[in-house]
Structures are given as structure tokens and as C-alpha cells.
Amino acid sequence: MDTIHKIGRRKTAVARVYISEGKGDITVNKKSYDNYFTTESLKYKVLQPLNLTDNLTSFDITAKVFGGGITGQAEAIRLAITRALVSMDEEHKAVLKPEGLLTRDPRMVERKKFGQKKARKKFQFSKR
């Protein structure tokens, strides 16, 4: 099997994931994913597509991620891993799609507009 390269995004985080056959090592920015992601919920998010398809020890995964916060990075990696698994075997799509893992979350921070305090909040109005 060749190395598969896929990209996942969430908010402003971008993850590039390289998947090859191996024994289940996951590396994020040249660190073990256990050291990179501190909480159990973030570790669960990264491993979710592998757990659902029973591929936890089948592949070695190398991820390069930048931008955003730690949660956005974890979800970007999850999307990239999901896309890679579907490109390897189309049958994985039936398991992963109902869980919502193939959907790119488009929500991003709205930009601040000039003449306003924040994106939607206005400066205080004075009638007199």
C-alpha cells in the first residue's frame, strides 16, 4: 500500500495527514499524539474514525497541523483520517457518514466590521 495524503480543516486549523500501513503509531507535529493532545476527549476525537472501522492497529499516521486551537486541530485531524479511510475502502463510508465524520464543519469566527465594536455589537448610541 502506498502512503495516502489527505487534508482536513476545522475553523482556522489545517491538518495534513499521511497514512501508511504499520502497527498503529500516530504522530502529530513530530510528537506522539498522547503528548500532543492532553485531554481524553481530544484523544478520543482523533481515534474515533479508526475505532469505528476497527483499524486501530492497522496504520501508521503522521499528521502535520497548524492554525487554530487544540480542539480545532483535533477535529481537523479526525476529518483528514476519515477522508483517508474512505479513499482506501469505500465500505467505510457507510459506517462513518452516519456519525457525521465526513462533514466539514464550516463555522468560523465572523470578522469585525469597521464602525462597530465587534462583529455584531455596535458602539453605544446616544440620541442627544
PEUR-V712086 format. One record per residue. N is the residue number from 1. RES is the residue in one letter. PSI is psi in whole degrees, -180 to 180 (NA if undefined). Layout:
# PEUR-V712086
n=N res=RES psi=PSI
n=N res=RES psi=PSI
This chain:
# PEUR-V712086
n=1 res=M psi=139
n=2 res=D psi=168
n=3 res=T psi=131
n=4 res=I psi=133
n=5 res=H psi=125
n=6 res=K psi=158
n=7 res=I psi=138
n=8 res=G psi=145
n=9 res=R psi=150
n=10 res=R psi=123
n=11 res=K psi=-118
n=12 res=T psi=10
n=13 res=A psi=137
n=14 res=V psi=128
n=15 res=A psi=130
n=16 res=R psi=123
n=17 res=V psi=133
n=18 res=Y psi=119
n=19 res=I psi=130
n=20 res=S psi=163
n=21 res=E psi=141
n=22 res=G psi=-150
n=23 res=K psi=14
n=24 res=G psi=19
n=25 res=D psi=133
n=26 res=I psi=122
n=27 res=T psi=131
n=28 res=V psi=118
n=29 res=N psi=48
n=30 res=K psi=20
n=31 res=K psi=156
n=32 res=S psi=144
n=33 res=Y psi=-25
n=34 res=D psi=-36
n=35 res=N psi=-33
n=36 res=Y psi=-46
n=37 res=F psi=119
n=38 res=T psi=-38
n=39 res=T psi=156
n=40 res=E psi=-33
n=41 res=S psi=-37
n=42 res=L psi=-39
n=43 res=K psi=-40
n=44 res=Y psi=-41
n=45 res=K psi=-41
n=46 res=V psi=-40
n=47 res=L psi=-8
n=48 res=Q psi=-50
n=49 res=P psi=-32
n=50 res=L psi=-38
n=51 res=N psi=-42
n=52 res=L psi=-30
n=53 res=T psi=7
n=54 res=D psi=44
n=55 res=N psi=30
n=56 res=L psi=-35
n=57 res=T psi=19
n=58 res=S psi=-28
n=59 res=F psi=149
n=60 res=D psi=132
n=61 res=I psi=129
n=62 res=T psi=125
n=63 res=A psi=136
n=64 res=K psi=119
n=65 res=V psi=142
n=66 res=F psi=160
n=67 res=G psi=158
n=68 res=G psi=-166
n=69 res=G psi=-177
n=70 res=I psi=-36
n=71 res=T psi=-43
n=72 res=G psi=-36
n=73 res=Q psi=-42
n=74 res=A psi=-41
n=75 res=E psi=-29
n=76 res=A psi=-41
n=77 res=I psi=-41
n=78 res=R psi=-43
n=79 res=L psi=-42
n=80 res=A psi=-42
n=81 res=I psi=-41
n=82 res=T psi=-45
n=83 res=R psi=-38
n=84 res=A psi=-42
n=85 res=L psi=-39
n=86 res=V psi=-37
n=87 res=S psi=-27
n=88 res=M psi=-47
n=89 res=D psi=115
n=90 res=E psi=-20
n=91 res=E psi=-22
n=92 res=H psi=-24
n=93 res=K psi=-36
n=94 res=A psi=-27
n=95 res=V psi=-40
n=96 res=L psi=-32
n=97 res=K psi=-44
n=98 res=P psi=-24
n=99 res=E psi=-9
n=100 res=G psi=20
n=101 res=L psi=-15
n=102 res=L psi=-3
n=103 res=T psi=129
n=104 res=R psi=121
n=105 res=D psi=112
n=106 res=P psi=-3
n=107 res=R psi=126
n=108 res=M psi=164
n=109 res=V psi=131
n=110 res=E psi=142
n=111 res=R psi=154
n=112 res=K psi=135
n=113 res=K psi=149
n=114 res=F psi=150
n=115 res=G psi=5
n=116 res=Q psi=160
n=117 res=K psi=-44
n=118 res=K psi=-157
n=119 res=A psi=-43
n=120 res=R psi=-29
n=121 res=K psi=136
n=122 res=K psi=165
n=123 res=F psi=156
n=124 res=Q psi=133
n=125 res=F psi=133
n=126 res=S psi=119
n=127 res=K psi=-36
n=128 res=R psi=NA
